[in-house]
């Protein structure tokens, strides 16, 4: 599965194929150059990429098919026009039949609360859904996971709540787009221990291949240079199974000075590969045979690096007739 390692703020884009899938990448150089200009990549699903571009008149959104080099504009509702409101709380799902859904969670700016308004774009229309209850912690909307029709978002780990607060420890919260119900999922007890350490970061990802009927969620914690990975085995009771715990320096990196190695970003792909970036390299670590499968240099000189999974062999849906490049005014 090719992956897209990008900067968050309209900076250079790199496409990298995973081991064994080098021949599948059909993204042309002019598409990569187009993404690296004034386009902001928000997320990807089934080979389609949701992007935005800012102008004096507001923000425009569109879906790009890099394989066919075509794009389709998305109408914006009033909150999306406000540059300060949409930030990372927007997501995108393309089903296997080509049906598209975009969701946007909106802060209540009048008063602080644990609820977000929700708007969903389907069949060419934005519709309002039930409010999304999130608990007292800030959520990592930039790494949400859509699983079986439900969106899942993990909270941050920072120690800004008092110990008697029911949301003192980090958690995962889900939201059902059909009935508007929210639910909290506990993270493993071991993951909660030491979670307020400033070096601790937790992320969730989809677990399993696209063709697997028993797909689930996995949780990755990076704390003090140690990766720990759990898989959710029983959804209803929040039961997790630990499958990996390893120090980064013991993973077989090719860095000259392992004492200076710091992980900048990480992601789990296909339920078997932990992909992570250091200051100079991107590594692919196999969770099945516990070894580095591949690595390459990246050209990012910035501290923030973001991975977006991208599968171009699924991206042949007919989304529109406009051919890149779009007229862009920034």
DRENDO-1510 file (C-alpha; in Angstrom, 1 decimal, always signed):
<recs>
REC; n; res; u; v; w
REC; 1; UNK; +0.0; +0.0; +0.0 .
REC; 2; UNK; +1.6; +3.3; -1.0 .
REC; 3; UNK; +1.7; +5.8; +1.8 .
REC; 4; UNK; +1.7; +9.5; +1.6 .
REC; 5; UNK; +4.1; +11.1; +4.1 .
REC; 6; UNK; +3.2; +14.8; +4.2 .
REC; 7; UNK; +3.6; +18.0; +6.1 .
REC; 8; UNK; +0.4; +19.4; +7.5 .
REC; 9; UNK; +0.8; +23.0; +6.2 .
REC; 10; UNK; +1.0; +22.9; +2.3 .
REC; 11; UNK; +4.6; +21.5; +2.3 .
REC; 12; UNK; +6.2; +18.9; +0.1 .
REC; 13; UNK; +4.5; +15.6; -0.4 .
REC; 14; UNK; +6.2; +12.2; -0.8 .
REC; 15; UNK; +4.6; +9.0; -2.0 .
REC; 16; UNK; +6.3; +5.8; -0.8 .
REC; 17; UNK; +5.3; +2.2; -1.7 .
REC; 18; UNK; +5.2; -0.5; +0.9 .
REC; 19; UNK; +7.3; -3.7; +0.5 .
REC; 20; UNK; +5.9; -5.9; -2.2 .
REC; 21; UNK; +3.6; -3.2; -3.7 .
REC; 22; UNK; +6.2; -1.1; -5.5 .
REC; 23; UNK; +4.6; -1.8; -8.9 .
REC; 24; UNK; +1.1; -0.6; -7.8 .
REC; 25; UNK; +1.9; +3.1; -7.5 .
REC; 26; UNK; +0.6; +4.9; -10.5 .
REC; 27; UNK; +0.8; +8.4; -9.2 .
REC; 28; UNK; +2.4; +10.7; -11.7 .
REC; 29; UNK; +5.1; +13.3; -10.9 .
REC; 30; UNK; +2.8; +16.2; -11.9 .
REC; 31; UNK; +0.2; +15.1; -9.3 .
REC; 32; UNK; +2.8; +14.9; -6.6 .
REC; 33; UNK; +4.0; +18.4; -7.6 .
REC; 34; UNK; +0.4; +19.6; -7.6 .
REC; 35; UNK; -0.1; +18.4; -4.0 .
REC; 36; UNK; +3.1; +20.0; -2.9 .
REC; 37; UNK; +2.0; +23.5; -3.9 .
REC; 38; UNK; -0.9; +25.2; -2.2 .
REC; 39; UNK; -3.1; +22.2; -1.6 .
REC; 40; UNK; -3.7; +20.9; +1.9 .
REC; 41; UNK; -4.4; +17.1; +2.0 .
REC; 42; UNK; -6.9; +16.3; +4.7 .
REC; 43; UNK; -7.4; +12.6; +4.4 .
REC; 44; UNK; -7.7; +9.7; +1.9 .
REC; 45; UNK; -10.1; +6.8; +1.4 .
REC; 46; UNK; -10.2; +4.0; -1.2 .
REC; 47; UNK; -7.8; +5.9; -3.5 .
REC; 48; UNK; -9.6; +9.2; -3.3 .
REC; 49; UNK; -8.1; +12.2; -1.5 .
REC; 50; UNK; -10.0; +15.0; +0.2 .
REC; 51; UNK; -8.2; +18.3; -0.1 .
REC; 52; UNK; -8.7; +22.0; +0.7 .
REC; 53; UNK; -7.3; +25.3; -0.6 .
REC; 54; UNK; -7.6; +28.7; +1.1 .
REC; 55; UNK; -8.2; +32.0; -0.7 .
REC; 56; UNK; -9.4; +35.5; +0.2 .
REC; 57; UNK; -13.0; +34.3; -0.3 .
REC; 58; UNK; -12.7; +31.4; +2.1 .
REC; 59; UNK; -11.8; +27.7; +1.8 .
REC; 60; UNK; -12.7; +25.5; -1.1 .
REC; 61; UNK; -12.9; +21.7; -0.7 .
REC; 62; UNK; -12.6; +19.0; -3.4 .
REC; 63; UNK; -12.0; +15.3; -3.9 .
REC; 64; UNK; -9.0; +14.3; -6.1 .
REC; 65; UNK; -8.5; +11.0; -7.9 .
REC; 66; UNK; -4.7; +10.9; -8.4 .
REC; 67; UNK; -4.9; +7.9; -10.6 .
REC; 68; UNK; -7.2; +9.5; -13.2 .
REC; 69; UNK; -6.0; +13.0; -12.4 .
REC; 70; UNK; -9.5; +14.2; -12.0 .
REC; 71; UNK; -11.3; +16.1; -9.3 .
REC; 72; UNK; -14.7; +17.0; -8.0 .
REC; 73; UNK; -15.6; +20.2; -6.0 .
REC; 74; UNK; -17.5; +19.8; -2.7 .
REC; 75; UNK; -20.0; +22.5; -1.7 .
REC; 76; UNK; -19.2; +24.2; +1.6 .
REC; 77; UNK; -21.6; +25.0; +4.4 .
REC; 78; UNK; -21.2; +28.2; +6.5 .
REC; 79; UNK; -18.9; +26.7; +9.1 .
REC; 80; UNK; -16.5; +25.4; +6.5 .
REC; 81; UNK; -16.0; +28.9; +5.1 .
REC; 82; UNK; -14.5; +30.0; +8.4 .
REC; 83; UNK; -10.8; +29.2; +8.3 .
REC; 84; UNK; -10.5; +29.0; +12.1 .
REC; 85; UNK; -13.4; +26.5; +12.5 .
REC; 86; UNK; -12.8; +23.5; +10.3 .
REC; 87; UNK; -9.2; +22.7; +11.3 .
REC; 88; UNK; -8.7; +18.9; +11.7 .
REC; 89; UNK; -12.3; +18.0; +12.6 .
REC; 90; UNK; -13.2; +16.8; +9.1 .
REC; 91; UNK; -13.1; +13.3; +7.7 .
REC; 92; UNK; -13.9; +11.4; +4.6 .
REC; 93; UNK; -15.0; +7.9; +3.7 .
REC; 94; UNK; -15.3; +6.3; +0.3 .
REC; 95; UNK; -17.1; +2.9; +0.4 .
REC; 96; UNK; -16.2; +0.0; -1.9 .
REC; 97; UNK; -19.2; +0.8; -4.1 .
REC; 98; UNK; -18.0; +4.4; -4.6 .
REC; 99; UNK; -20.5; +6.1; -2.3 .
REC; 100; UNK; -18.9; +9.1; -0.5 .
REC; 101; UNK; -19.4; +10.6; +2.9 .
REC; 102; UNK; -17.7; +13.6; +4.4 .
REC; 103; UNK; -18.3; +14.5; +8.1 .
REC; 104; UNK; -17.5; +17.6; +10.0 .
REC; 105; UNK; -17.5; +18.2; +13.8 .
REC; 106; UNK; -18.0; +21.8; +14.8 .
REC; 107; UNK; -17.0; +23.4; +18.1 .
REC; 108; UNK; -19.6; +25.2; +20.1 .
REC; 109; UNK; -18.0; +28.7; +20.2 .
REC; 110; UNK; -20.6; +30.3; +22.4 .
REC; 111; UNK; -19.6; +28.3; +25.5 .
REC; 112; UNK; -17.2; +25.5; +26.5 .
REC; 113; UNK; -18.9; +22.1; +26.4 .
REC; 114; UNK; -18.2; +18.5; +25.6 .
REC; 115; UNK; -20.5; +18.4; +22.6 .
REC; 116; UNK; -19.8; +19.0; +18.9 .
REC; 117; UNK; -22.3; +19.7; +16.2 .
REC; 118; UNK; -22.1; +17.2; +13.4 .
REC; 119; UNK; -22.7; +17.8; +9.7 .
REC; 120; UNK; -22.6; +15.0; +7.1 .
REC; 121; UNK; -22.3; +15.3; +3.3 .
REC; 122; UNK; -23.9; +12.5; +1.4 .
REC; 123; UNK; -25.4; +12.3; -2.1 .
REC; 124; UNK; -24.5; +16.0; -2.8 .
REC; 125; UNK; -26.2; +17.4; +0.3 .
REC; 126; UNK; -25.0; +18.5; +3.8 .
REC; 127; UNK; -27.3; +17.4; +6.6 .
REC; 128; UNK; -27.1; +18.0; +10.3 .
REC; 129; UNK; -26.8; +15.0; +12.7 .
REC; 130; UNK; -27.1; +14.6; +16.5 .
REC; 131; UNK; -24.5; +16.3; +18.6 .
REC; 132; UNK; -21.3; +14.3; +19.4 .
REC; 133; UNK; -20.5; +13.9; +23.1 .
REC; 134; UNK; -16.8; +13.7; +23.6 .
REC; 135; UNK; -16.1; +13.8; +27.4 .
REC; 136; UNK; -13.8; +16.4; +29.0 .
REC; 137; UNK; -10.6; +15.7; +27.1 .
REC; 138; UNK; -9.4; +17.1; +23.8 .
REC; 139; UNK; -9.8; +14.6; +21.0 .
REC; 140; UNK; -7.3; +13.8; +18.2 .
REC; 141; UNK; -9.7; +14.4; +15.3 .
REC; 142; UNK; -6.7; +14.3; +12.9 .
REC; 143; UNK; -6.4; +10.5; +13.4 .
REC; 144; UNK; -10.0; +9.3; +13.5 .
REC; 145; UNK; -10.8; +5.8; +12.4 .
REC; 146; UNK; -14.0; +4.8; +10.6 .
REC; 147; UNK; -14.9; +1.3; +11.5 .
REC; 148; UNK; -18.2; -0.5; +10.7 .
REC; 149; UNK; -20.1; +2.7; +10.2 .
REC; 150; UNK; -18.9; +4.3; +13.4 .
REC; 151; UNK; -16.2; +6.9; +13.8 .
REC; 152; UNK; -13.6; +6.4; +16.6 .
REC; 153; UNK; -11.4; +9.1; +18.0 .
REC; 154; UNK; -8.8; +8.9; +20.8 .
REC; 155; UNK; -8.3; +11.6; +23.4 .
REC; 156; UNK; -5.0; +13.3; +24.2 .
REC; 157; UNK; -2.9; +12.3; +27.2 .
REC; 158; UNK; -2.0; +15.7; +28.8 .
REC; 159; UNK; -2.4; +16.0; +32.6 .
REC; 160; UNK; -4.8; +19.0; +32.7 .
REC; 161; UNK; -7.7; +17.3; +34.5 .
REC; 162; UNK; -7.8; +16.6; +38.3 .
REC; 163; UNK; -7.6; +13.0; +39.5 .
REC; 164; UNK; -11.2; +13.0; +40.7 .
REC; 165; UNK; -12.4; +13.8; +37.1 .
REC; 166; UNK; -14.0; +10.8; +35.4 .
REC; 167; UNK; -12.1; +11.6; +32.3 .
REC; 168; UNK; -8.7; +11.9; +34.0 .
REC; 169; UNK; -7.3; +9.0; +32.0 .
REC; 170; UNK; -7.2; +9.0; +28.2 .
REC; 171; UNK; -10.0; +7.1; +26.4 .
REC; 172; UNK; -11.5; +6.4; +22.9 .
REC; 173; UNK; -14.9; +7.8; +22.0 .
REC; 174; UNK; -17.1; +6.5; +19.2 .
REC; 175; UNK; -19.9; +8.2; +17.3 .
REC; 176; UNK; -22.6; +6.5; +15.2 .
REC; 177; UNK; -23.7; +8.6; +12.3 .
REC; 178; UNK; -27.1; +6.9; +12.0 .
REC; 179; UNK; -28.5; +7.2; +15.5 .
REC; 180; UNK; -26.1; +9.9; +16.8 .
REC; 181; UNK; -25.1; +7.9; +19.9 .
REC; 182; UNK; -21.7; +8.3; +21.5 .
REC; 183; UNK; -19.8; +5.7; +23.5 .
REC; 184; UNK; -16.6; +5.7; +25.5 .
REC; 185; UNK; -14.1; +2.8; +25.1 .
REC; 186; UNK; -11.4; +2.2; +27.7 .
REC; 187; UNK; -7.8; +1.9; +26.7 .
REC; 188; UNK; -5.8; -1.0; +28.3 .
REC; 189; UNK; -4.9; -0.6; +31.9 .
REC; 190; UNK; -1.2; -0.8; +31.0 .
REC; 191; UNK; -1.7; +2.0; +28.5 .
REC; 192; UNK; -3.3; +4.2; +31.1 .
REC; 193; UNK; -0.3; +3.8; +33.4 .
REC; 194; UNK; +2.2; +6.6; +32.9 .
REC; 195; UNK; +0.0; +8.1; +30.2 .
REC; 196; UNK; +0.4; +11.6; +31.6 .
REC; 197; UNK; +4.2; +11.5; +30.9 .
REC; 198; UNK; +5.1; +14.3; +28.5 .
REC; 199; UNK; +6.8; +11.8; +26.2 .
REC; 200; UNK; +3.6; +9.7; +25.9 .
REC; 201; UNK; +1.6; +9.6; +22.7 .
REC; 202; UNK; -1.3; +7.2; +21.8 .
REC; 203; UNK; -2.9; +6.7; +18.5 .
REC; 204; UNK; -5.6; +4.3; +17.1 .
REC; 205; UNK; -5.7; +2.7; +13.7 .
REC; 206; UNK; -7.8; +0.2; +11.8 .
REC; 207; UNK; -6.5; -3.4; +12.3 .
REC; 208; UNK; -6.6; -6.0; +9.6 .
REC; 209; UNK; -6.6; -6.1; +5.8 .
REC; 210; UNK; -9.5; -4.5; +3.8 .
REC; 211; UNK; -10.7; -7.9; +2.8 .
REC; 212; UNK; -10.8; -9.2; +6.4 .
REC; 213; UNK; -14.3; -9.7; +7.8 .
REC; 214; UNK; -13.0; -9.5; +11.4 .
REC; 215; UNK; -11.4; -6.1; +11.2 .
REC; 216; UNK; -10.9; -4.3; +14.5 .
REC; 217; UNK; -9.0; -1.4; +16.1 .
REC; 218; UNK; -5.4; -1.3; +17.3 .
REC; 219; UNK; -3.8; +1.1; +19.8 .
REC; 220; UNK; -0.2; +2.2; +19.6 .
REC; 221; UNK; +1.5; +3.9; +22.5 .
REC; 222; UNK; +5.0; +5.5; +22.2 .
REC; 223; UNK; +6.4; +6.5; +25.6 .
REC; 224; UNK; +10.1; +7.1; +26.5 .
REC; 225; UNK; +11.3; +5.5; +23.2 .
REC; 226; UNK; +9.2; +2.3; +23.6 .
REC; 227; UNK; +6.4; +1.2; +21.2 .
REC; 228; UNK; +3.6; -0.9; +22.7 .
REC; 229; UNK; +0.8; -2.2; +20.4 .
REC; 230; UNK; -2.6; -3.6; +21.5 .
REC; 231; UNK; -5.5; -5.1; +19.4 .
REC; 232; UNK; -9.1; -4.7; +20.4 .
REC; 233; UNK; -10.5; -8.3; +20.7 .
REC; 234; UNK; -13.9; -7.7; +22.3 .
REC; 235; UNK; -15.5; -4.4; +21.4 .
REC; 236; UNK; -18.4; -4.4; +23.9 .
REC; 237; UNK; -16.2; -4.9; +26.9 .
REC; 238; UNK; -13.1; -3.0; +25.7 .
REC; 239; UNK; -10.9; -6.1; +26.0 .
REC; 240; UNK; -7.4; -5.6; +24.4 .
REC; 241; UNK; -4.6; -8.0; +23.6 .
REC; 242; UNK; -1.0; -6.8; +23.7 .
REC; 243; UNK; +1.0; -7.9; +20.6 .
REC; 244; UNK; +4.2; -5.9; +20.8 .
REC; 245; UNK; +6.4; -4.0; +23.2 .
REC; 246; UNK; +9.8; -3.0; +22.0 .
REC; 247; UNK; +12.3; -0.2; +22.5 .
REC; 248; UNK; +12.9; +1.8; +19.3 .
REC; 249; UNK; +16.6; +1.5; +19.5 .
REC; 250; UNK; +16.2; -2.3; +19.5 .
REC; 251; UNK; +14.2; -2.5; +16.3 .
REC; 252; UNK; +17.3; -2.7; +14.0 .
REC; 253; UNK; +17.4; +0.9; +12.8 .
REC; 254; UNK; +20.1; +2.0; +10.3 .
REC; 255; UNK; +20.8; +5.3; +12.1 .
REC; 256; UNK; +24.5; +6.1; +12.8 .
REC; 257; UNK; +23.7; +7.5; +16.3 .
REC; 258; UNK; +20.9; +5.6; +18.0 .
REC; 259; UNK; +21.1; +7.8; +21.1 .
REC; 260; UNK; +19.8; +10.7; +19.0 .
REC; 261; UNK; +16.9; +8.8; +17.4 .
REC; 262; UNK; +13.4; +10.3; +18.0 .
REC; 263; UNK; +10.2; +9.2; +16.4 .
REC; 264; UNK; +8.4; +12.0; +14.6 .
REC; 265; UNK; +5.3; +10.1; +13.4 .
REC; 266; UNK; +3.9; +6.6; +13.1 .
REC; 267; UNK; +1.0; +4.6; +11.7 .
REC; 268; UNK; -0.2; +1.0; +11.4 .
REC; 269; UNK; -1.1; -0.3; +7.9 .
REC; 270; UNK; -2.8; -3.5; +6.8 .
REC; 271; UNK; -2.8; -4.9; +10.3 .
REC; 272; UNK; +0.8; -6.0; +10.0 .
REC; 273; UNK; +3.1; -3.1; +9.4 .
REC; 274; UNK; +4.2; -0.4; +11.8 .
REC; 275; UNK; +5.5; +2.5; +9.7 .
REC; 276; UNK; +7.4; +5.3; +11.6 .
REC; 277; UNK; +9.6; +8.2; +10.8 .
REC; 278; UNK; +12.7; +9.5; +12.5 .
REC; 279; UNK; +14.5; +12.8; +11.7 .
REC; 280; UNK; +15.9; +11.4; +8.4 .
REC; 281; UNK; +14.3; +8.1; +7.6 .
REC; 282; UNK; +11.0; +6.2; +7.3 .
REC; 283; UNK; +11.0; +2.6; +8.5 .
REC; 284; UNK; +8.6; -0.3; +7.9 .
REC; 285; UNK; +8.5; -2.7; +10.8 .
REC; 286; UNK; +6.7; -6.0; +10.5 .
REC; 287; UNK; +4.5; -6.8; +13.5 .
REC; 288; UNK; +4.4; -10.5; +12.5 .
REC; 289; UNK; +8.1; -11.4; +12.2 .
REC; 290; UNK; +9.4; -8.5; +14.3 .
REC; 291; UNK; +11.9; -7.0; +12.0 .
REC; 292; UNK; +12.5; -4.0; +9.7 .
REC; 293; UNK; +11.2; -4.8; +6.3 .
REC; 294; UNK; +12.3; -1.7; +4.5 .
REC; 295; UNK; +13.5; +1.9; +5.0 .
REC; 296; UNK; +14.1; +5.0; +3.0 .
REC; 297; UNK; +15.3; +8.5; +3.4 .
REC; 298; UNK; +12.7; +11.3; +3.5 .
REC; 299; UNK; +13.3; +14.9; +2.6 .
REC; 300; UNK; +11.3; +16.7; +5.4 .
REC; 301; UNK; +13.2; +19.2; +7.4 .
REC; 302; UNK; +10.3; +20.0; +9.7 .
REC; 303; UNK; +9.4; +18.5; +13.1 .
REC; 304; UNK; +5.8; +17.7; +12.1 .
REC; 305; UNK; +5.4; +14.8; +9.7 .
REC; 306; UNK; +2.1; +13.1; +8.9 .
REC; 307; UNK; +1.3; +9.8; +7.3 .
REC; 308; UNK; -1.8; +9.3; +5.2 .
REC; 309; UNK; -2.5; +5.8; +3.8 .
REC; 310; UNK; -3.3; +5.7; +0.1 .
REC; 311; UNK; -4.3; +2.8; -2.2 .
REC; 312; UNK; -4.2; +3.9; -5.8 .
REC; 313; UNK; -5.5; +0.6; -7.2 .
REC; 314; UNK; -8.9; +1.3; -5.7 .
REC; 315; UNK; -9.0; +4.9; -6.9 .
REC; 316; UNK; -10.8; +4.5; -10.3 .
REC; 317; UNK; -14.2; +5.8; -9.3 .
REC; 318; UNK; -15.8; +8.4; -11.6 .
REC; 319; UNK; -15.8; +11.5; -9.4 .
REC; 320; UNK; -16.0; +14.2; -12.0 .
REC; 321; UNK; -14.8; +15.5; -15.3 .
REC; 322; UNK; -12.4; +18.3; -14.2 .
REC; 323; UNK; -8.8; +17.5; -14.9 .
REC; 324; UNK; -5.9; +18.7; -12.8 .
REC; 325; UNK; -4.7; +21.3; -12.2 .
REC; 326; UNK; -7.6; +23.2; -10.7 .
REC; 327; UNK; -7.6; +27.0; -10.9 .
REC; 328; UNK; -6.2; +28.0; -7.5 .
REC; 329; UNK; -6.1; +31.5; -6.1 .
REC; 330; UNK; -4.1; +31.9; -2.8 .
</recs>
